[in-house]
Amino acid sequence: MVALSLLPQMVFVWPHPTGAAYREGQLIRYGLLGSADIIGLVKGGKFVAIEVKTGRGMQEPQQRNFEAKVKVLGGQYFVARSVADAVLFVTTVAASTDVA
């Protein structure tokens, strides 16, 4: 997130946590199940979703469903395994949406 936030003219992103926690003995779920870890907009108004995985981590079925929804509606989705991957993804998307 920090590296992406250093590109303010190109991208506006924010974390999108999902999960569950107990509060006063009651399980409370938050966020949209399967949504990407980072969502935002790149220059030109393109919606981006970045799922962060380490090593050989695989997407869960709900994450693949979210990816499909983003793509069918014209957004860009990417599974990043490093900071460099995420930066390259957003810069590539931003470059492809530049309007002269």
N, C-alpha and C positions, 0 to 999 in steps of 0.2 A: 504494500500500500504506500509506503513512504516513497519508494522510487517512482511510482505512478503519480503521486501527488506533486512531484517535482516537474511535471509536464503540464502546468495549468493552462497554457494556451492551446493544448491539444486534447486534454482529457479531464473529465470530472467524474471521479469514481468514489464509491463508499463501500464499507463492509456491509454484508448482508447476512448476519448470523441467523442460524436456525438451530433448534435443539429443544431440550426439555430440562426443567429444573423442579425440584420440590420446594414448595413454599408453604410453611405451616402444615406440613404433612400431605399436601395435595400436589399432584403432578401437573405442571403447567407447561404446555408446549408453546413455542413462539417461532415466528418466521414461516415462510412458505416451504413445505417439505420438498426437498430436491432442488431448491433454487441454488444458484451459484454463490460462491463465497464473496465475490466482488461484483458489483454491478455499477453501471454508469453510462455516460455519454461521451462520445469523442467528437472532435471538430466536425461540423457538418450535420450534427444531430443524430448520428448512428448509435443505437443502443448496443451496449456490449455487456457480456456476462463472462466472468472468468471463474472457473472452478479450479481450486488449488489442490494439487495432489503431490505427494512426495514419492520418490522411488517408483515402485511398480503399482502404486495405488490405482484402483479401478473405480469407475463411476458406478454408483448404485442405480437400480432401475428407475427410481424417481428422478435422479439427476439426468439420466438419458432422456426421460420424458420432458423435463424442463428444457434441455438442449433443443429437442425437436420443436417445441413450442416457440422458442426464441427464433430459431431459423425460419420456420414457416411464416412468421410475421415480419421477416426482413432484418432481424437483429443478427449480431455476430456473437458466437459462443466459442470459447476456447478453454482447453484444459492446460493449465500452466504447471510445469514441474520445476520452474525456477523463476527468479525475479527477471532475469534476462528474457525468458520466454514471454512473460507478461508484457514487458516493455516493448519488445519487438511486435507482439500482437497489436497493441493499441496504436503504435506508430504506423504500422502497415494499414490498419483500418482507417486511421485518420488521413493518411496519404491517399487512400483510394476514394475518399469522399471529398477531397479538396475541390472547391468550385472556383474557377478562375474569374 
